[in-house]
Amino acid sequence: MSTPHPASGQNPAAVLRGAVDLSSLRSRPSEPVAAEARAQGDAPGLVVDVTDATFGQVLELSRSVPVVVDLWAEWCGPCTQLSPVLEKVVLELAGRLVLAKVDVDANPQLAQGFRAQSIPTVVALVAGQPVPLFTGAVPEQQVREVFAQLLQLAAQQGVTGVVPVAGSDAATPEDAEPELPPLHQEAFDAIEAGDYARAATAYEAALAENPRDDEARAGLGQVRLLERVQHLDLQAARAAAAAAPHDIAAQLAVADLDLAGGHVDDAFGRLLDLFAALPTDERGPVRERLLELFDLVGDADARVLRARGRLSSLLF
């Protein structure tokens, strides 16, 4: 994809799950998204219809407020079940999220850009980067849980804006943000400062207090990756890996850079090829890194399922 790697100038804190290539849509001429906003009670502009032409403005909006993208079609029964749930939960969040609805029949370029193989498909945009959320009609409680996780992920990227809601008191991001547990707040502050080692320490402490803290576990995986790639030079890393195909450290470094840049299949493929080529007693570090990257991308991701299947076949 065309999104820069961290080593080539991108802020590494922008690493998100499941990046896809939306670069072809960034520079399209755009009409004001507000022109297509639906009035939802006293919350106009929180639910908007987006087209191929107006998508550029949604990308820009996502740099200040997380945007949930609902890819749907009129003929799709599950879509008609899910859309009212998405709208209800977004409106209840009072401007902390915006819902962008995309009719895939009328906007094939967006459907292709998001790689929507089935609908409904729900994706988020945070700081201009896509984050896959789920496909199919899911229960309202699951939607709430996913959106809560999305808001925490957005906070890690510094995206904490609030869209003003008509008829309500003006809200500042500080007013709207939920109070975080102290160790999570310490980690977020460290991430904003670029101090990934301190963020990792905070997440580790949170996990020591509560081993079931899934948000801390996910955050720890992200900051460990960010810490590893922070000072890597992409071209030098690739040259070192090409010169030493069985050098574990060199191959791990490029796999990290690939994942950070959104090249998930490349990262998995590199490590699985290395795992297959190594003697059994040298495979441990590669397997551990694969499992860590699987957790980072998410067990439900099809790329993880494929890679886990190949790893299992290599093990047994």
N, C-alpha and C positions, 0 to 999 in steps of 0.2 A: 504494500500500500504506500501511498505517498506521504503519509504522516511522518515527520522526521523522527529518527531514533533519539533517545536522550543524549547519546554521545555526539549527535550532530546539531545540538543547540536547543532541543526541546526541553522544557522543564520536566525533569523526571517524575515530579509529583503528578503529572497528567496521565500516568499509566492507569488504564482502566481495563475492565474485563471485555474480551471479545471485540476488539476494535475492528471496524469494517471501513472500506474506502468510500468516503463521501466527498472526496475532493472535487469530483466533477460537478457537484451541486453547489459548491461554495461560491463560485464566481458568477452564477447565473443572475441576470437582472431580476430584481425582486420588487414586488409591490408591497405596500404596507400590510403586514399581517393583521393589524388591527382592523383593516377593512373587512376581514372575514371573521372577526370575532363573534362568538355567539353570546348573547346576553343570558346568563344563568342566574336568575333571581337578582340579588344585588351584587353579583360578582362577574360583571362583564369582563371579557378578555382572559379569563382563566381557562376557558375551553375554546380553542380556535381550530378552524378548518384550514389545513395547509396544503399547498399545491407544489408541484415541481418549481414553479416560478417564485413562490414566496418562502421556500425552505431556507434560503440564505439568511433571512432575518431570524428564523427560529434558531439557527446555529449561533448567531450572535447573542440572542436572548439567553441561551444556555450558559453563557459565560458569567451571568449574574444570578440566574434562577434555574434550577434543574427543570428540564422539559421532558415529559413523558409522551412518547409517540405511539399512538394507537393505529396500527395498520389494519384496515377493515374493508368490507365491501357490503353493499346493500343486500346481496343475495345470501350472505353468510349468516346462518342461524346463530352459531356461538358468538359472533360479533355483536348481534343485537342483544344477547344476554350480558355480555361483558361491558359494553360501552356505558350503560347507565351506572354500573358499579364504579368504573373508573372515574366518571364525572362526579359522582357522589363523594368519593373519597378525596378527590382533588379539591373540590369546593370546600369540604370540611377543613382542609389544611390552610385555607384562608390566605392564599397567595404565595405559599412556600413552594408550590409546584405549579407548572402550567401543563395542560393537556393539549397536545397537538394531534388532531385527527387527520389521517391520510386515507383517502379512498384509493385503494390500489388500482382499481380499474381505470380511474381517471388520471392517475399519476404513476405510470409504470416505471419511470426512472427512479422514483423514490423507493418503490417496492424492490427494484433490482439493487439499488444502493444499500438497502438494509438486508439484502439476501433473505427476503421473506419467502420461505418455501411453503408456508401454510399460514392461514389467518384464522382468528386474530393473532397477530404478533405484536408484542408490546416491548418497546425499547426505550431507554432513557438517553438523553443528551446532557452531558455535564462538561462544561468548559469546551464545548465544540466536539467532544469525543463521545462515541456511542457506547452504551452499556446494555447488552441484552438482559431483559428481565424475565419474560416467560412467553409461552405460546398457549393458545387455547383459552377457553373460558374457565377461570379459576374462582374459588370462593372469595367472598368479600374479605374475610379475615386474612386470607393469604395476600390479597392485594394490599391490605393495610401493613402487613409485616414487610412485604417487599418495598413499599414506599418508605417505611421507616428506615430500612437499611439504605435505601437510595439517598435519603437526606443525610445520613451519617457519612456515606461515601462522598457526597457532594461537599460536606463540611471539610473533609480531608483535603479536598482540592481548592478550598477557599471560596466555594460557590454557596453563598449564604444569603442571597438577596431575597426580597419579598415583593411581589407585585401588589400595588395598592388595590384594596377592595373597596368599591363604592359603598357608602353608607356605614363604614366602620371607622373606628379611630385609626389614624395613621400609625402604622406599625413599623418599627425599625427592625433590622435583622437581629439585633440583640434581644428585642422583646419577643421575637417569634421563635428564636432558637430554643429547643428544649434544653434543659439543664443536663449536662453530661456528667457521668461519674468522674470523679477527680482524675483518675489515672487515664481515662479516655481523653479528657480535656488536655492533660499534660502531653499526651501523644499527639493530638491534633496541633497543639501549639508548637511542638517540636518539628512536625512535618512542615508547617508554614515557614519555620525558620530554616528549613533544609537540614536539620539535625536528625538524621534518620536513626543514628545509634541511640540517641536519647528516646526517640519515639519507640524503638524496639524494646528498650528497657522498661518503659511504661507499660506497654502491652504485655510483656512477660510478667510484670508484677500483677497486672489485672488477671491474667490467667492463673497465676499462683493463688490469688484470692478466690477465683471462680473458674475451675477448669472447663465449665460448660459455656463460658462467655464466647459465643461464636463470633461476635463482632470484633472482639479483641484478637481472636485467632486469625480472622481474615485480615485485620489491620496489620498484624505482625508479619504475615506472609508478604503483604504489599511493601512494607517498609524494608524488610530484608532484601527484597528484590531491588528496591530503589537504592539502598545502601550499596549493593554489589555493583550496580551499573553506573553509579554517580560519577565516577572518575574514569570510566573506560573510554577508550578511543575506538570507535567502531571499525575504522579501516585497519588499525593495528591489530585489533582482536581477530578480525577475519583473516588477516595475513598469517598470524601465528597459528590459527586453527588449520588453515590450508597447508601450512608447512609441517604440521605434526598431527595427522588425522586421529591418532590414538592417544594424544595428550589430553588427559581428563580435564585439567584446569582450563586449558585453552578452549576445549569444546563446551564446557559449562559456561564460560564467559560469553561465547557467541550465542548460546541458547538463551541466556538471560537477556541479552540485547534484542534477540529476535522476539521474545515474548513481550518485552517492554515496548517494542515498536509495533505490536499487533500481529506479528508473523507467528501465530500460534502453531500451526502445522509444521512450519520450518523448525521451530524450537523442539517440538516433540520428535519429529523425524530425525533430527541430528542426534539427539540423546539416545533414541532407540537404536539407531544404526551403530552408535558407539557401544551401547550395552551389548549388542549382538556380537561385536568384534572383539570384545575384551575377554580375557580369561575369567572364569567364574569367580575367583578370589579377588578380582579387582573391580567387580561391578557395583559394589555397595554404594559408593558416592554418587554414581550415576542414577541408580534406582532411587536413592533418597531425594535427589534433586528433581527427578521426574514426579515423584509423589508430591513434593512441595509445589511444583508448578501446576499439577492437576488441581490441587486445592485452590490455588490462586485463580485459575480460570473458572472452576466450578464443576462439580461432578455431573450436573445435568447437561453440560455442553457436549454436543455430538463429537467434537474433536477430542475431548477427553475420553469419551466412551471408546472411540476407535483406538486411541493410543493405549488405553488400559487393556484392551483386548490383545493388542500386539505384545505388550509387555508380559501379559499372562502366558501367551504362547511361547515367548522366549524363556520364561521361567520354568515352564513345565513341558 
